[in-house]
Structure formats: structure tokens, C-alpha cells
């Protein structure tokens, strides 16, 4: 087939994800698209993939992607007229502890919201479903009847047929060799000629980082990934399975033992055992990645799997009756958090990632839909921030960091992610100039967009072990300290090091007019600040930034640390000639000084006018340093944010402490902001919701609001069970699901658990008694109006 001179989209990579992306673009009507594959389709990780297709995921985005995939695969063979071996055998997840059952309960509840049929099961039920499994040491499990496995090659070929039938083009044995700019579009070079296109998609699998290098001259940071060696083994026929097959309609359910870390699946009349071992191995770490590793494997290394094989034999004794027929040891790409990259390339216009899939077969169908939504509509149907390539800061591109995190994730693939824990690998990437001083003061750190901030401050004797954080409960050693920190702020004055805010200065003639046309509401007058909301092309929330206006066209925008690349691209990609946008995220930092004594603490340290009203901004100085004072506090108390050069922070912080400010951490701030019904970026403020649903009416021009939304964020107070509901926990009114939790914490000032929830406004208006599903328990809750529970009139913050 000849190379076209021009096409609309070029996809680089012919694995399951790349071909699914082509298929979904064609389904959306974009048929003038070309996929380039250097070898045959499926030559990379798709070729040696096991093909498991779970729905289970602790990420809302990933569950959406996987459940879409399994639904798609059930009807794909008929839709494209191509035979596929797709076995919907169901799957059992085994639990060795009550904590694991709690995780299963939360995922089951998420599944309910997505229309899945997961259910909790006891040991008797598990033995009935899988007569070969031993359950004597288990506390229960979870059953998903829609789990299964698919032949990866057949899946890819079926998607390819569907894409071709719709008019898309696949060019095999046509490796891409580079890219160059063509205005806002691209020229993709191949060894058979060049193709001009509007959009490029990097779907190159474990070669994605190498392809990403072509885009670095145009602004893309190095792609954060490592390649792991993943092994699974296939057995010879097993008599017990042959016997079971004579009476069973279909295959035995797939087993997953997340506490030991392996899956065990029937393969013909044998078994497929796939461990994720702690003693894992990353590959190609010294620049030794071959030019072409198509249809290749590494030598097996079963010594790494010995303990997992022994455990699996004890769990299913029939496994010990057969020998190993083959071992597959192939490359699997991993990002630092184990989730794929699907969406706009950071720093580059009209280029997208659809790569680094650890579970590419399970996610290929949904990934193709998400990618096609991004390309054709500029936004997705679901909240896909968990897989957005812009979620990683540029620090994550450090190969040593990416490798350390990939090894940690692989070795703990099935681990529980408790709300107060922190995985240790890769800590300390981006630090405040007072980081060491905070540690000396007892700070227990967390990562916020890669920046180290204090979560809470420990005292001598507090249990700081990793084991202490392995709980879903709230009452760890931090609980009393968080309450003390909230009290210190509420009764006096606290100081919080908020390093890492993303900060962009905007200037130039008519800068305000340009920005005003981008946001949903009005800009503040000079000397004031406000929140600005940006709406996506489908009407959903895109981002929120605070806007400080120093002059008519002299503006500073501040956003979340993790949103830096996302929001910088939003602005830069639309910036007209003559305007100047300066990223000052790394040379400026912020201290929050807040509490009823904040004015007394600040007064002797600054020449700023502390009588200016709430939401005022001013330039001032503190001991020898120029600063920006912004009268605002996410804690909902009298307070100021001090924005200052990084070099000035140690002296300013020391002065604040000497004047009586008490240090506090992010968990205390989270407790206080939820009591004030303040929204957090990435949880309450989600691209899964519209601006009006998240309660941004006062920041939207009245004529742009449209009809009242059917659902909106509301405040809940809950009966205290010592557990806070996890995000996406269901809210029930009798047997009717009326919404989901977006964030929650114990409100130390109001003395009860508080949550923000997206609720059906008609079914759960203020005053309604509802129930929140917290790890399988229905907990009574009361719906409040969308306004603060603490200081509802804002008297304290305006003092």
C-alpha cells in the first residue's frame, strides 16, 4: 500500500492500544487516519500479553476504561465480523484480611455506580465457584462474573478489521523515523516517505519513550517510564481441570491473590500463573534497548518466582500435578504510578500519548475511546485525570526516579493504597528551602505534584512506622496531632509552607481582555483577586485558577502544584502574539499565615497594609525581601498568603515562628477547607462535572449559566464510625443511589465527619437524611446546603 501525502491523524504503533485508537477515531467519523507499524501488528507487548480482562480498579478512571473494554469485547466479533476467543469466566479475588475485604467493598461500590455486578462472597461461595481452590486461611473474597480473558492477537486483528472497514488505513512494515513541525501540524517521517498530518499519536508501547524524544525539541519533557521484566508460566494439562471441564460450561474462574501477588487462570486444561514479584527486575536501564525487539522474549528466570509458585500450589493443589510447558518473560512498560498515559502530550500542541500500558489488553478498548474523545472533541466523557500525561511533573522524567517508582509499583501491584500512607521510593524530588527545618520540627511529609509538604507534625513518641499507616481507619498517630494543629490555627495563628504552587505571570497590552474571554466569569479589579473557572469544550470543568490583578494588564494566576503542565499548556497554546506568560513556579514560593492572631503576628514583620479587605492583593516587603500579600486563606480563618522568592522563605518563616505562629500541615488544612465547603482541584473540581455542578455559579456570568443542573455539590455531616468515606463512595436514599462522595475529612472545628458529595438535587435536597456506603456499611448522613458549616457568614475570614 502506498504512503499517503497527507492525512488527518497518524498513529505510531500497532499494538492493541494503537489499533483501538484508530478504530475509535473511525467510529467518530475521522476515517482519514493512518496507523504506522514497524513490523506486524501486535509485535510488541501485545504479542506476549496474557490477555486478562478485569473490571476491578481502585481508580475511577481506570475502572471506566476497563469496564468499557469488557463491554466492547463482548460484542466486537459480531460488530466487525472477526472471530475472537473471549472467555468471560468470572474472577475471584481472595482476601487474607479484613482490610483487604474493605478495599474490595469500596471497589464493589464503585462498580455499582458504573453498572458492574461485583459482589462480596464468603469461602463457601468461593469453593462452589472454583472447586479446586483452598480457602481455609481466607476471610472472604470478591466475585466479578464479567471478568475473563481474550486472545490479544485476535482482539487486535478484530479492531484492525473494524478500522479498515470504516475507511482507516494501516501500514505495516512502515516504521516512523522522526517528526517535524508543519505549522500547527506535523510531518511524520518514514523510511518510505513523509506524511503530513494535523495530529500525531504516540502509541509505541515500550518504545514510547524513544518516540517521545522526537517531540522534545517542540516542548515535550522526556516521557516518564521504565520497562519491567514480567514473567508468567503455562502448565501442561492437569487431570483435575480436565475432569472439571467435562461438567463445567466454560472455564474455571480466574483467581487473583492480591495479598501474595499473583493471578492463576485456566489455560486450555492447564493453568497460567502470573506473579508480580517483590524481587522484580527493570530492563534496558543503561541505554541498551535494541532498535527492534519485535516478537521477542527474554530468557526465563524462575528463581524469582519460586515462593509465588509454592504459594499457588498450596492454594490450588492441582497445580502441583503438572509440569511447566512454557515460560513467557517479556517487556512491560510502567509509569511511576503504574497507570497509562492517555491524552495530550505535555508541552506540545496537536500531539497525544496513548502508551505505557501495564494492562494494555484490559484497557485497550476504553483507551481507544478516551484517545478518540481527546482528539475529536478536545475532552473526554469521563474524569480521566488519573491517566492524563500531564499529571507528572518534569521531575518524573528523571530515569532513576521513573525506574525506582516502576519497580516499587510492580513489586506492589496489588497492594492496598491506604489514605494515610506514603510509598517511600522517589521521595524528596522537589523540596522547599525550609524542608530540613520542617523535618527537624517533626514534619511527616507528603508529595503534592512532586513537592514535599508537611502532612502533619509528629511529637516524640509518635509511631512513624510504615506499618502504622496500613489502615483505612482515621485514628492513627496523626489524628490527635491534626486536631491540635487545627486548634492552634483556630485559637491563634498557624503557618503552613505551601511550596510548589503553579504560578504564571501574564502581561502585555490587552492581557486582561484576552484572559477575560477565556474564563467563565469576570476578572477582579486592580488590587483584588478572585477564582477563575475555565470550561472545557463539552461544558465540563477544565480548571480553576486564582487570579491576582496588580495592574490593568499585570496579572498573576496561581493553580495547584499537580496542575502545572495542564494549566500552562491551556494558556500557552492559546497565547496571542504580544502577550508574555512567565512560569514562575520554581522561583516563587508561598507561606499561608492564618488564624485570629494572624494580623498581630504579621504586623511587626511587614510594611504591608493589613487593614485592606478580604481578597485584596498588594506588593509589600518583609525583612529585606519584596513579597506579594494576598488576603485569602483556604483554612477559612483570617489570613494571608505570602508569595515570595524562594530565597526569602527561610527568613520569613523563621520570623513568623518567632512571632508566635505555630506550624501546621496539609491534613489540618484539608479538615478546615472541607468544613468551609471549599473545593479541591482534582477531587471536587473534576472534569467529570460541569462548572455549575461544582458550585461555581458566582464565578460564571449569569447569561452563561444556562439551565439549573440536575445535580450539584452539597455538604454532608456523617455519623462517626472512625472511617472517612473514600472518594466515589456511594450516597444512598433508601435503595436509590443519589450521588457520590468527592472528598471527606473529620471536621475538627465542628466535631464530626464532613464530606462534599455530588448529589441529585431533586432526590436529596438540604435536610434529607441519606446513607453513605463506607467499606460496605451504610452510615447515616445529613445533607446540608452548599455553604460552610464553620463560620457560615465568613465573619472570621473578613475580620
FIVEX-689371 format. One line per 4 residues: number of its first residue (from 1); for each residue x, y, z of C-alpha. Coordinates in steps of 0.1 Angstrom, whole numbers. Example, Ala and Ser with C-alpha at 12.3 -4.5 7.8 and 13.67 -1.06 7.14 Angstrom:
residues 2
1) 123:-45:78 ~ 137:-11:71 $
END
This chain:
residues 799
1) 0:0:0 ~ 14:34:-9 ~ 22:61:16 ~ -4:90:15 $
5) 10:125:13 ~ -14:139:39 ~ -39:125:64 ~ -57:138:94 $
9) -41:117:122 ~ -10:95:123 ~ -8:69:150 ~ 26:54:157 $
13) 24:19:170 ~ 4:-12:160 ~ -4:-29:193 ~ -39:-33:208 $
17) -40:3:221 ~ -28:19:188 ~ -53:-1:167 ~ -81:5:192 $
21) -74:43:189 ~ -76:40:151 ~ -109:21:153 ~ -124:46:177 $
25) -113:76:156 ~ -130:59:126 ~ -162:53:147 ~ -162:90:155 $
29) -161:98:118 ~ -124:105:115 ~ -117:79:89 ~ -88:98:72 $
33) -63:84:97 ~ -32:63:93 ~ -15:38:117 ~ 22:31:112 $
37) 36:-2:125 ~ 73:-10:121 ~ 67:-48:119 ~ 34:-67:120 $
41) 5:-57:143 ~ 9:-70:179 ~ 47:-72:176 ~ 54:-56:210 $
45) 38:-63:244 ~ 5:-72:228 ~ 22:-103:213 ~ 32:-119:247 $
49) 4:-104:268 ~ -16:-129:289 ~ -49:-112:279 ~ -66:-109:313 $
53) -96:-85:312 ~ -106:-74:347 ~ -131:-46:356 ~ -115:-42:391 $
57) -96:-10:396 ~ -92:14:425 ~ -90:43:401 ~ -124:56:389 $
61) -109:65:355 ~ -93:31:350 ~ -124:13:361 ~ -144:32:334 $
65) -117:24:308 ~ -117:-13:317 ~ -154:-18:320 ~ -159:-1:286 $
69) -133:-25:272 ~ -150:-56:285 ~ -184:-45:273 ~ -169:-36:239 $
73) -152:-70:236 ~ -184:-89:243 ~ -199:-76:210 ~ -168:-69:189 $
77) -166:-102:170 ~ -201:-97:157 ~ -197:-60:151 ~ -167:-64:128 $
81) -172:-100:117 ~ -140:-114:130 ~ -137:-144:154 ~ -123:-138:188 $
85) -116:-162:217 ~ -131:-142:245 ~ -138:-162:277 ~ -160:-145:303 $
89) -152:-169:331 ~ -156:-146:360 ~ -129:-140:386 ~ -124:-144:423 $
93) -102:-121:444 ~ -91:-136:476 ~ -88:-117:509 ~ -65:-127:537 $
97) -75:-98:560 ~ -104:-76:570 ~ -85:-46:555 ~ -85:-63:521 $
101) -122:-70:523 ~ -127:-33:530 ~ -108:-25:498 ~ -130:-50:479 $
105) -161:-34:494 ~ -152:0:482 ~ -143:-12:447 ~ -176:-32:446 $
109) -194:1:454 ~ -176:19:427 ~ -186:-9:403 ~ -223:-4:413 $
113) -221:32:402 ~ -207:20:368 ~ -233:-7:363 ~ -210:-37:372 $
117) -221:-68:391 ~ -193:-73:415 ~ -203:-90:448 ~ -187:-100:481 $
121) -185:-137:487 ~ -177:-160:516 ~ -154:-191:515 ~ -183:-215:508 $
125) -194:-195:478 ~ -158:-193:465 ~ -154:-231:467 ~ -187:-235:449 $
129) -175:-212:421 ~ -140:-228:420 ~ -139:-263:434 ~ -101:-266:432 $
133) -93:-236:455 ~ -83:-239:491 ~ -99:-213:513 ~ -92:-223:549 $
137) -69:-193:556 ~ -91:-167:539 ~ -116:-143:553 ~ -136:-140:521 $
141) -134:-126:486 ~ -149:-107:458 ~ -166:-122:427 ~ -169:-104:393 $
145) -189:-125:369 ~ -179:-103:339 ~ -141:-108:343 ~ -123:-130:318 $
149) -96:-132:292 ~ -92:-126:255 ~ -67:-136:228 ~ -46:-104:223 $
153) -37:-111:187 ~ -73:-118:177 ~ -85:-87:196 ~ -61:-65:177 $
157) -69:-80:143 ~ -106:-76:150 ~ -101:-39:159 ~ -79:-35:128 $
161) -107:-50:106 ~ -132:-27:121 ~ -109:3:114 ~ -103:-7:78 $
165) -140:-14:72 ~ -147:22:82 ~ -120:36:59 ~ -89:40:81 $
169) -55:29:69 ~ -29:6:85 ~ 6:5:71 ~ 26:-25:83 $
173) 64:-27:80 ~ 65:11:78 ~ 85:24:108 ~ 82:60:117 $
177) 117:76:120 ~ 110:111:132 ~ 87:141:132 ~ 90:178:123 $
181) 66:207:125 ~ 44:218:97 ~ 27:250:111 ~ 4:237:138 $
185) 5:202:122 ~ 32:176:117 ~ 54:159:92 ~ 59:122:102 $
189) 90:107:85 ~ 91:71:75 ~ 116:50:55 ~ 90:50:27 $
193) 83:87:26 ~ 68:115:47 ~ 32:120:58 ~ 18:154:66 $
197) -9:154:93 ~ -28:175:118 ~ -23:153:148 ~ 2:127:159 $
201) -4:99:185 ~ 24:81:202 ~ 11:46:208 ~ 45:30:206 $
205) 43:7:237 ~ 76:0:253 ~ 92:22:226 ~ 71:52:236 $
209) 100:70:254 ~ 121:67:223 ~ 94:81:201 ~ 87:108:227 $
213) 123:120:222 ~ 113:133:187 ~ 89:157:204 ~ 113:171:229 $
217) 126:199:206 ~ 89:211:204 ~ 84:212:242 ~ 77:177:254 $
221) 97:166:286 ~ 112:131:285 ~ 84:105:289 ~ 84:91:324 $
225) 86:53:321 ~ 106:22:328 ~ 104:-13:312 ~ 99:-42:336 $
229) 105:-79:331 ~ 72:-97:336 ~ 70:-135:336 ~ 41:-159:336 $
233) 42:-196:331 ~ 19:-221:314 ~ 15:-257:327 ~ 9:-290:309 $
237) -26:-304:311 ~ -39:-310:346 ~ -61:-340:353 ~ -83:-322:378 $
241) -91:-295:353 ~ -97:-320:325 ~ -122:-337:348 ~ -139:-304:358 $
245) -141:-293:321 ~ -163:-324:315 ~ -191:-310:337 ~ -185:-272:335 $
249) -199:-249:309 ~ -169:-227:303 ~ -136:-222:321 ~ -129:-221:358 $
253) -130:-186:373 ~ -97:-167:373 ~ -81:-164:407 ~ -63:-134:420 $
257) -45:-135:453 ~ -35:-98:458 ~ -20:-103:493 ~ 5:-128:479 $
261) 6:-110:444 ~ -3:-134:416 ~ -31:-145:393 ~ -40:-181:384 $
265) -61:-187:353 ~ -72:-218:334 ~ -55:-221:300 ~ -70:-249:279 $
269) -68:-277:305 ~ -38:-263:323 ~ -31:-232:343 ~ -15:-198:337 $
273) 4:-184:367 ~ 14:-148:366 ~ 32:-133:397 ~ 42:-98:404 $
277) 72:-105:425 ~ 88:-81:450 ~ 123:-90:437 ~ 115:-75:403 $
281) 138:-65:375 ~ 138:-34:353 ~ 154:-37:319 ~ 172:-16:293 $
285) 183:8:320 ~ 217:17:306 ~ 207:27:271 ~ 209:-8:258 $
289) 174:-10:244 ~ 176:-27:210 ~ 164:-10:178 ~ 138:-36:173 $
293) 125:-61:198 ~ 95:-73:178 ~ 82:-108:186 ~ 110:-114:211 $
297) 113:-126:247 ~ 140:-128:274 ~ 154:-159:290 ~ 132:-171:318 $
301) 143:-166:354 ~ 120:-188:375 ~ 141:-184:407 ~ 125:-151:412 $
305) 91:-168:412 ~ 98:-197:434 ~ 79:-185:465 ~ 49:-175:444 $
309) 48:-208:427 ~ 49:-226:460 ~ 20:-205:474 ~ -1:-210:443 $
313) 4:-248:446 ~ -9:-246:482 ~ -38:-225:471 ~ -47:-249:442 $
317) -30:-282:448 ~ -38:-294:413 ~ -12:-270:401 ~ 15:-293:416 $
321) 4:-323:395 ~ 16:-309:361 ~ 49:-297:348 ~ 57:-263:332 $
325) 51:-263:294 ~ 65:-228:287 ~ 76:-196:304 ~ 69:-161:289 $
329) 93:-134:300 ~ 87:-102:281 ~ 89:-64:285 ~ 60:-44:301 $
333) 62:-6:303 ~ 54:11:336 ~ 49:48:345 ~ 59:60:380 $
337) 24:53:393 ~ 16:23:372 ~ -12:39:352 ~ -10:46:315 $
341) -6:79:296 ~ -37:88:275 ~ -42:123:264 ~ -25:155:253 $
345) 13:154:253 ~ 26:179:279 ~ 41:210:262 ~ 32:201:227 $
349) 2:211:206 ~ -17:186:185 ~ 2:156:198 ~ -11:129:220 $
353) 1:100:241 ~ -16:65:242 ~ 11:45:258 ~ 29:29:288 $
357) 1:4:294 ~ 8:-21:321 ~ -25:-38:314 ~ -29:-29:278 $
361) -53:-57:267 ~ -78:-49:295 ~ -76:-12:288 ~ -72:-11:250 $
365) -109:-7:242 ~ -115:21:267 ~ -82:37:259 ~ -91:40:223 $
369) -123:57:232 ~ -106:82:255 ~ -79:89:229 ~ -105:95:202 $
373) -125:118:225 ~ -95:139:232 ~ -86:142:195 ~ -120:147:180 $
377) -138:167:208 ~ -110:181:229 ~ -122:165:261 ~ -133:131:275 $
381) -167:118:287 ~ -151:107:320 ~ -128:122:345 ~ -95:108:332 $
385) -71:128:352 ~ -56:96:366 ~ -43:87:332 ~ -36:122:318 $
389) 0:125:307 ~ 2:160:322 ~ -2:146:357 ~ 35:141:361 $
393) 59:170:367 ~ 91:172:348 ~ 110:157:378 ~ 93:124:369 $
397) 113:122:337 ~ 144:115:357 ~ 152:79:346 ~ 164:70:381 $
401) 131:82:396 ~ 110:66:369 ~ 128:33:374 ~ 126:33:412 $
405) 89:41:412 ~ 82:15:384 ~ 100:-12:404 ~ 80:-2:436 $
409) 47:-3:417 ~ 54:-36:400 ~ 65:-52:433 ~ 33:-40:450 $
413) 10:-43:420 ~ -19:-55:441 ~ -10:-35:473 ~ -37:-15:491 $
417) -32:23:489 ~ -43:34:524 ~ -53:71:528 ~ -26:80:553 $
421) 3:60:538 ~ 32:70:515 ~ 52:48:493 ~ 89:55:501 $
425) 106:53:467 ~ 114:86:449 ~ 107:108:479 ~ 123:143:481 $
429) 122:152:444 ~ 111:188:449 ~ 117:205:482 ~ 111:238:499 $
433) 141:258:512 ~ 129:251:547 ~ 124:213:541 ~ 151:203:565 $
437) 139:227:592 ~ 104:213:589 ~ 117:177:593 ~ 136:189:625 $
441) 102:202:638 ~ 86:168:633 ~ 70:172:599 ~ 58:140:583 $
445) 59:148:546 ~ 37:140:516 ~ 41:147:479 ~ 19:173:461 $
449) 27:174:424 ~ 62:162:434 ~ 66:189:460 ~ 73:179:496 $
453) 49:194:521 ~ 42:186:557 ~ 11:165:562 ~ 13:167:600 $
457) 38:174:627 ~ 47:145:650 ~ 58:147:686 ~ 84:125:704 $
461) 69:90:709 ~ 45:91:679 ~ 46:60:658 ~ 61:70:625 $
465) 64:34:611 ~ 52:24:577 ~ 31:-2:594 ~ 11:24:614 $
469) -2:38:581 ~ -16:4:569 ~ -52:11:578 ~ -83:25:564 $
473) -92:40:598 ~ -87:76:607 ~ -74:71:642 ~ -37:67:636 $
477) -9:86:654 ~ -17:116:632 ~ -53:121:644 ~ -45:139:677 $
481) -18:160:661 ~ -41:172:633 ~ -67:182:659 ~ -40:201:678 $
485) -29:219:647 ~ -65:229:638 ~ -69:242:673 ~ -37:262:671 $
489) -49:279:639 ~ -85:284:652 ~ -74:299:685 ~ -42:317:675 $
493) -21:317:643 ~ -6:290:622 ~ 18:289:593 ~ 19:264:565 $
497) 46:260:539 ~ 28:258:506 ~ 57:253:483 ~ 51:243:447 $
501) 21:263:437 ~ 20:266:400 ~ 24:303:393 ~ 21:322:360 $
505) 26:359:354 ~ 7:374:325 ~ 13:408:310 ~ 11:428:277 $
509) -13:451:260 ~ -49:438:264 ~ -38:408:285 ~ -69:412:307 $
513) -92:412:277 ~ -77:380:264 ~ -79:363:298 ~ -114:375:303 $
517) -125:358:272 ~ -110:325:283 ~ -128:323:317 ~ -164:318:326 $
521) -168:350:347 ~ -153:384:354 ~ -118:394:363 ~ -112:412:396 $
525) -105:449:397 ~ -69:461:402 ~ -57:453:437 ~ -81:424:441 $
529) -82:387:435 ~ -108:361:426 ~ -112:325:414 ~ -114:320:377 $
533) -131:289:362 ~ -122:275:327 ~ -148:255:309 ~ -139:226:285 $
537) -153:222:250 ~ -180:198:262 ~ -191:221:290 ~ -173:203:318 $
541) -149:217:343 ~ -114:223:328 ~ -95:240:356 ~ -96:266:383 $
545) -70:293:389 ~ -68:321:414 ~ -63:355:396 ~ -45:384:413 $
549) -46:417:394 ~ -17:441:401 ~ -24:464:372 ~ -48:467:343 $
553) -28:441:323 ~ -5:428:351 ~ -19:396:363 ~ -8:365:383 $
557) -25:332:380 ~ -20:305:407 ~ -31:269:404 ~ -24:235:420 $
561) 11:221:420 ~ -1:190:402 ~ -19:211:375 ~ 13:229:363 $
565) 17:213:329 ~ -21:210:324 ~ -27:247:331 ~ 4:260:315 $
569) -5:243:282 ~ -40:257:284 ~ -26:292:285 ~ 4:289:262 $
573) -14:270:234 ~ -38:300:231 ~ -15:329:239 ~ -16:355:212 $
577) 14:374:199 ~ 24:404:221 ~ 14:388:254 ~ 40:375:278 $
581) 34:344:300 ~ 61:336:325 ~ 62:304:345 ~ 75:313:380 $
585) 65:281:397 ~ 101:273:407 ~ 114:307:417 ~ 85:317:439 $
589) 70:300:470 ~ 42:306:494 ~ 35:306:531 ~ 0:306:545 $
593) -4:326:577 ~ -38:322:592 ~ -59:324:624 ~ -75:351:645 $
597) -40:364:656 ~ -26:364:620 ~ -27:402:618 ~ -8:405:652 $
601) 19:381:640 ~ 24:398:606 ~ 22:434:617 ~ 57:438:631 $
605) 72:419:602 ~ 58:437:571 ~ 51:472:558 ~ 20:459:541 $
609) -14:474:549 ~ -31:447:569 ~ -64:467:571 ~ -71:460:534 $
613) -102:438:530 ~ -106:401:522 ~ -95:392:487 ~ -72:422:484 $
617) -37:419:470 ~ -7:442:475 ~ 31:443:470 ~ 50:448:502 $
621) 82:437:519 ~ 93:416:548 ~ 128:416:563 ~ 148:427:533 $
625) 126:409:507 ~ 99:420:483 ~ 67:400:487 ~ 32:397:475 $
629) 5:397:502 ~ -28:381:492 ~ -56:382:518 ~ -71:348:514 $
633) -70:316:535 ~ -80:281:524 ~ -85:274:561 ~ -114:298:563 $
637) -98:320:590 ~ -83:355:589 ~ -52:350:569 ~ -28:360:542 $
641) -8:341:516 ~ 28:354:514 ~ 42:349:479 ~ 79:355:480 $
645) 111:345:462 ~ 123:311:472 ~ 155:325:488 ~ 134:347:511 $
649) 113:319:526 ~ 137:307:554 ~ 140:342:569 ~ 103:349:566 $
653) 93:315:580 ~ 117:319:610 ~ 103:354:617 ~ 67:341:617 $
657) 76:313:641 ~ 94:337:664 ~ 64:360:664 ~ 42:331:676 $
661) 29:313:645 ~ 25:275:650 ~ 34:252:622 ~ 5:231:608 $
665) 2:206:579 ~ -19:197:549 ~ -42:173:567 ~ -52:200:591 $
669) -58:224:562 ~ -79:197:545 ~ -101:193:576 ~ -106:231:577 $
673) -113:236:540 ~ -140:209:539 ~ -157:225:569 ~ -158:257:547 $
677) -171:237:517 ~ -140:248:497 ~ -134:227:466 ~ -101:209:459 $
681) -86:206:424 ~ -87:170:411 ~ -114:157:435 ~ -143:181:440 $
685) -132:200:409 ~ -133:173:384 ~ -136:172:346 ~ -164:147:352 $
689) -186:176:363 ~ -198:209:349 ~ -190:243:363 ~ -225:247:377 $
693) -224:212:393 ~ -193:220:412 ~ -210:252:425 ~ -191:279:406 $
697) -222:300:399 ~ -208:332:415 ~ -178:329:392 ~ -199:325:360 $
701) -216:353:340 ~ -253:349:347 ~ -261:348:309 ~ -237:318:305 $
705) -252:296:333 ~ -280:280:313 ~ -305:257:330 ~ -301:246:366 $
709) -282:214:369 ~ -299:182:380 ~ -271:175:404 ~ -247:197:424 $
713) -221:195:452 ~ -235:196:487 ~ -221:193:522 ~ -228:162:544 $
717) -222:155:580 ~ -219:118:589 ~ -223:96:619 ~ -188:89:632 $
721) -175:54:626 ~ -138:62:627 ~ -136:58:589 ~ -138:86:564 $
725) -156:77:532 ~ -132:73:502 ~ -138:94:471 ~ -165:79:449 $
729) -182:62:478 ~ -219:60:470 ~ -247:80:487 ~ -280:63:491 $
733) -316:73:498 ~ -332:40:506 ~ -325:18:476 ~ -318:47:453 $
737) -283:59:446 ~ -284:97:447 ~ -247:106:443 ~ -211:101:453 $
741) -186:115:478 ~ -159:137:463 ~ -138:144:494 ~ -141:139:532 $
745) -123:145:565 ~ -131:148:601 ~ -141:184:608 ~ -122:192:640 $
749) -139:226:645 ~ -174:212:641 ~ -166:179:658 ~ -180:155:633 $
753) -171:139:599 ~ -178:161:570 ~ -179:153:533 ~ -186:170:500 $
757) -208:150:477 ~ -222:153:442 ~ -259:147:447 ~ -292:146:428 $
761) -307:179:438 ~ -343:167:434 ~ -339:135:454 ~ -315:147:481 $
765) -322:184:488 ~ -308:200:520 ~ -323:185:551 ~ -325:150:536 $
769) -312:120:557 ~ -292:98:535 ~ -266:70:539 ~ -230:68:527 $
773) -215:34:518 ~ -182:33:537 ~ -165:-1:531 ~ -198:-19:528 $
777) -215:-3:558 ~ -244:22:553 ~ -236:52:575 ~ -263:78:583 $
781) -256:113:570 ~ -274:146:567 ~ -275:168:536 ~ -267:205:542 $
785) -269:234:518 ~ -238:242:498 ~ -223:267:523 ~ -198:265:551 $
789) -205:246:583 ~ -179:267:601 ~ -184:305:602 ~ -211:304:575 $
793) -212:342:574 ~ -174:344:569 ~ -171:368:598 ~ -137:353:609 $
797) -121:355:574 ~ -133:391:570 ~ -122:402:605 $
END
